[in-house]
Amino acid sequence: MKRVIAIADRAALVSLKLLVALNALFFLSFLVVLLLAGRVHAEVACGGADLLASLGKEDPAAVKKIEAEAAAVPNGKGLLWRLERPGEKPSFLFGTMHMTDARVTTLPPAAQKAYDGADTIIIETTEVLDKGKMMAAIAAEPGLMMFTDNTTLSSLLSPEDAAVLNKGLDARGIPPATVARMKPWILSAMVALPACEVARQAAGAPVLDVKLAEDAKASGKAVEGLETVADQLRAMASLPLAFHMKGLVDTLKLGDKANDLNETMIVLYQRGEIGMFWPLFRTVLPESADDAAGYAAFEETMITSRNKVMADHAAPFLARGNAFMAVGAMHLPGPQGLVEDFRKAGYSVTAVD
């Protein structure tokens, strides 16, 4: 089968995991904009191609295989879910993307109706609504973001990979010396976001989750959070350093092709095809046993473990009834996703078209 992305090795899948991480930890995008403050001066045109559309022209049989795999993912289709339990007013669970793209920030009609009628809005963390609190949380544990000993990024890389790092940073207007002691997962976030997304956020455009929270506060609704920034920092930082170093270099190697991955995720998100993310990317990007093992650790840390925390912390807010819970869409599907977690908690959970 002809590959849609012509990448020399399997490393693209590691880069993809980091792109997905940006949509698993929505405070990351705010952190990126803070770190790049002053370096973004103008709107940048967005690019990127829909990989699924390209694959459909090249290999229709592969698309059918992807669709079959996606259909087997429990709760893989749909962004809005109704939560019902005896004695409580119905609430809603909605999957988001942590981006400013208008295709993302414009809610589908059913979701908009559920949001408008809710008394309480629940998001992953409310600390991002207050930059002072967020920066204080980061400053309290500097080791989660920076090397606090003599370690530098270059000291962890081969000369060849160090050259890739420096060249990639220079191309993005980031002086390598200014980020030499930054933890690799923070830097990966800085280089993985599309330039147009960074520019929009730097200009003040809110990602979907923050837009929902800010609009809710303005209209007098209660706004609640499920995690702290420190929780999210620790989750990302807990993954092996080697994983992050490989991801950083490979994301830089990916270059503009990262725009294709982002565009494809947005297109699938619009269609509510969250269960199709990984079947598609496994098809268009090469993979090995090492990749599979790495993804298992990534999924457990960044998705599954946090799902349980979110479900537990959401319980008292949902018990009030009439809540609208908005979290990254990657948290919803699968046998250990939030949809199933809430069913195990006694809720009747049904997709809303």
DAGICOR-V758393 format. One record per pair of residues at least 6 apart in sequence whose ideal C-beta (glycine too) atoms are under 7 Angstrom apart, sorted by sequence separation. I is the first residue (numbers start at 1). J is the second residue. D is the distance in whole Angstrom. If there is no record, write none. Layout:
# DAGICOR-V758393
I & J & D
I & J & D
This chain:
# DAGICOR-V758393
22 & 28 & 5
70 & 76 & 6
84 & 90 & 5
127 & 133 & 5
128 & 134 & 6
142 & 148 & 6
217 & 223 & 6
317 & 323 & 5
331 & 337 & 6
332 & 338 & 5
333 & 339 & 7
343 & 349 & 5
5 & 12 & 6
22 & 29 & 6
55 & 62 & 6
56 & 63 & 5
83 & 90 & 6
97 & 104 & 5
127 & 134 & 5
138 & 145 & 6
169 & 176 & 5
216 & 223 & 5
251 & 258 & 7
331 & 338 & 5
332 & 339 & 5
342 & 349 & 5
55 & 63 & 6
82 & 90 & 6
83 & 91 & 5
107 & 115 & 6
154 & 162 & 5
157 & 165 & 6
179 & 187 & 6
206 & 214 & 6
268 & 276 & 5
83 & 92 & 7
268 & 277 & 6
82 & 92 & 6
83 & 93 & 6
127 & 137 & 6
166 & 176 & 5
169 & 179 & 7
213 & 223 & 5
339 & 349 & 5
52 & 63 & 7
81 & 92 & 7
165 & 176 & 7
314 & 325 & 6
80 & 92 & 6
81 & 93 & 4
153 & 165 & 6
265 & 277 & 7
80 & 94 & 5
79 & 94 & 6
79 & 95 & 5
174 & 190 & 7
94 & 111 & 5
310 & 327 & 6
172 & 191 & 6
310 & 331 & 7
92 & 114 & 4
168 & 191 & 7
307 & 331 & 5
92 & 118 & 7
154 & 180 & 7
153 & 180 & 6
303 & 330 & 6
311 & 338 & 6
80 & 108 & 7
152 & 180 & 5
303 & 331 & 6
310 & 338 & 6
79 & 108 & 7
152 & 181 & 6
307 & 336 & 6
80 & 110 & 6
307 & 337 & 6
311 & 341 & 4
80 & 111 & 5
153 & 184 & 6
307 & 338 & 5
311 & 342 & 6
79 & 111 & 7
304 & 336 & 5
308 & 341 & 7
80 & 114 & 7
147 & 181 & 5
307 & 341 & 6
311 & 345 & 6
146 & 181 & 5
146 & 182 & 6
147 & 183 & 7
145 & 182 & 7
146 & 183 & 6
145 & 183 & 6
145 & 186 & 6
4 & 51 & 5
4 & 54 & 5
4 & 55 & 5
185 & 236 & 5
243 & 294 & 6
185 & 237 & 7
4 & 58 & 7
183 & 237 & 7
274 & 329 & 5
2 & 58 & 5
188 & 244 & 7
274 & 330 & 7
2 & 59 & 7
1 & 59 & 5
239 & 297 & 7
274 & 332 & 6
275 & 333 & 5
185 & 244 & 5
188 & 247 & 5
192 & 251 & 5
239 & 298 & 7
274 & 333 & 5
184 & 244 & 4
188 & 248 & 5
191 & 251 & 6
269 & 329 & 6
1 & 62 & 6
184 & 245 & 5
187 & 248 & 6
191 & 252 & 6
239 & 301 & 6
188 & 251 & 5
238 & 301 & 6
184 & 248 & 4
194 & 259 & 5
192 & 258 & 6
235 & 301 & 6
235 & 302 & 6
194 & 262 & 5
29 & 98 & 6
235 & 306 & 6
26 & 98 & 4
23 & 97 & 6
23 & 98 & 5
22 & 98 & 7
129 & 210 & 7
128 & 210 & 6
227 & 309 & 7
129 & 213 & 6
165 & 249 & 6
168 & 252 & 3
226 & 310 & 5
124 & 209 & 7
164 & 249 & 6
123 & 209 & 5
126 & 213 & 7
165 & 252 & 6
226 & 313 & 4
157 & 245 & 7
161 & 249 & 5
164 & 252 & 6
226 & 314 & 6
123 & 212 & 7
141 & 230 & 6
144 & 233 & 4
156 & 245 & 5
164 & 253 & 6
123 & 213 & 5
144 & 234 & 6
121 & 212 & 6
137 & 228 & 6
138 & 229 & 7
121 & 213 & 6
137 & 229 & 4
141 & 233 & 7
157 & 249 & 7
137 & 230 & 5
144 & 237 & 5
224 & 317 & 5
121 & 216 & 4
134 & 229 & 5
100 & 197 & 6
115 & 212 & 7
126 & 223 & 6
26 & 124 & 6
27 & 125 & 6
30 & 128 & 5
99 & 197 & 6
126 & 224 & 7
127 & 225 & 7
126 & 225 & 4
100 & 200 & 4
121 & 221 & 5
125 & 225 & 5
27 & 128 & 5
100 & 201 & 6
120 & 221 & 6
124 & 225 & 7
125 & 226 & 7
127 & 228 & 6
119 & 221 & 6
120 & 222 & 4
121 & 223 & 5
122 & 224 & 5
123 & 225 & 6
124 & 226 & 6
125 & 227 & 5
127 & 229 & 5
105 & 208 & 5
118 & 221 & 7
119 & 222 & 7
124 & 227 & 6
125 & 228 & 6
30 & 134 & 7
104 & 208 & 5
120 & 224 & 6
122 & 226 & 7
125 & 229 & 6
100 & 205 & 4
100 & 206 & 7
105 & 211 & 6
27 & 134 & 7
100 & 207 & 6
125 & 232 & 7
99 & 207 & 6
98 & 207 & 5
99 & 208 & 7
98 & 208 & 7
97 & 208 & 6
98 & 209 & 6
96 & 208 & 5
96 & 209 & 5
212 & 326 & 5
209 & 326 & 6
39 & 173 & 5
46 & 194 & 6
46 & 196 & 4
44 & 195 & 4
45 & 196 & 6
44 & 196 & 5
36 & 190 & 6
35 & 190 & 6
44 & 199 & 5
43 & 199 & 5
32 & 189 & 5
42 & 199 & 7
31 & 189 & 7
32 & 190 & 5
40 & 198 & 6
40 & 199 & 5
28 & 189 & 5
32 & 193 & 6
36 & 198 & 6
40 & 202 & 4
104 & 266 & 6
103 & 266 & 6
29 & 193 & 7
33 & 198 & 6
101 & 266 & 6
104 & 269 & 7
32 & 198 & 6
36 & 202 & 7
22 & 189 & 6
103 & 270 & 6
33 & 201 & 5
33 & 202 & 5
97 & 266 & 7
18 & 188 & 5
22 & 192 & 6
22 & 193 & 6
29 & 201 & 6
97 & 269 & 5
19 & 192 & 5
18 & 192 & 5
29 & 207 & 6
95 & 274 & 6
26 & 207 & 6
26 & 209 & 5
122 & 314 & 6
79 & 272 & 5
78 & 272 & 5
77 & 272 & 6
122 & 317 & 5
77 & 273 & 6
120 & 317 & 6
76 & 274 & 6
77 & 275 & 6
76 & 275 & 2
120 & 320 & 6
122 & 323 & 6
27 & 229 & 5
73 & 275 & 3
120 & 322 & 7
70 & 273 & 6
119 & 322 & 5
120 & 323 & 4
121 & 324 & 5
122 & 325 & 4
123 & 326 & 6
124 & 327 & 5
118 & 322 & 6
119 & 323 & 7
122 & 326 & 7
27 & 232 & 6
70 & 275 & 4
118 & 323 & 6
121 & 326 & 7
70 & 276 & 4
118 & 324 & 4
25 & 232 & 5
47 & 256 & 7
51 & 260 & 6
70 & 279 & 5
115 & 324 & 5
66 & 276 & 6
69 & 279 & 4
114 & 324 & 6
25 & 236 & 6
48 & 259 & 3
49 & 260 & 5
47 & 259 & 5
48 & 260 & 5
52 & 264 & 6
50 & 263 & 6
51 & 264 & 4
66 & 279 & 5
48 & 262 & 6
49 & 263 & 6
50 & 264 & 5
66 & 280 & 5
21 & 236 & 7
48 & 263 & 3
52 & 267 & 7
50 & 267 & 5
66 & 283 & 6
62 & 283 & 6
91 & 318 & 5
52 & 280 & 6
18 & 247 & 5
51 & 280 & 7
55 & 284 & 6
17 & 247 & 7
91 & 321 & 6
94 & 324 & 7
96 & 326 & 5
98 & 328 & 6
88 & 319 & 6
91 & 322 & 6
94 & 325 & 7
96 & 327 & 7
14 & 246 & 5
15 & 247 & 6
89 & 321 & 3
91 & 323 & 4
92 & 324 & 5
93 & 325 & 5
94 & 326 & 5
95 & 327 & 7
96 & 328 & 6
97 & 329 & 6
14 & 247 & 5
18 & 251 & 6
51 & 284 & 5
88 & 321 & 4
89 & 322 & 4
92 & 325 & 7
95 & 328 & 7
96 & 329 & 6
91 & 325 & 7
95 & 329 & 3
11 & 246 & 7
15 & 250 & 5
83 & 318 & 6
14 & 250 & 5
15 & 251 & 4
95 & 332 & 5
12 & 250 & 7
11 & 250 & 4
15 & 254 & 5
19 & 258 & 7
93 & 332 & 7
11 & 253 & 7
12 & 254 & 6
19 & 261 & 6
110 & 352 & 5
15 & 258 & 7
19 & 262 & 7
110 & 353 & 7
16 & 261 & 6
93 & 338 & 6
93 & 342 & 7
79 & 329 & 6
5 & 257 & 6
5 & 260 & 7
75 & 332 & 6
76 & 333 & 4
75 & 333 & 5
81 & 339 & 6
74 & 333 & 6
83 & 342 & 6
73 & 333 & 5
74 & 334 & 6
73 & 334 & 6
74 & 335 & 5
85 & 346 & 6
75 & 337 & 6
85 & 347 & 5
84 & 347 & 6
85 & 348 & 7
75 & 339 & 4
83 & 347 & 5
84 & 348 & 5
16 & 281 & 5
75 & 340 & 7
74 & 340 & 6
83 & 349 & 6
81 & 349 & 5
82 & 350 & 5
16 & 285 & 7
81 & 350 & 7
81 & 351 & 6
82 & 352 & 5
81 & 352 & 7
13 & 285 & 5
80 & 352 & 4
12 & 285 & 5
78 & 351 & 4
13 & 287 & 5
10 & 286 & 4
10 & 287 & 6
10 & 288 & 5
13 & 291 & 5
17 & 295 & 6
24 & 302 & 5
5 & 284 & 6
24 & 303 & 6
4 & 284 & 4
5 & 285 & 6
14 & 294 & 7
3 & 284 & 6
10 & 291 & 6
17 & 298 & 5
21 & 302 & 6
26 & 328 & 6
24 & 328 & 5
23 & 328 & 5
24 & 330 & 6
23 & 330 & 6
20 & 330 & 6
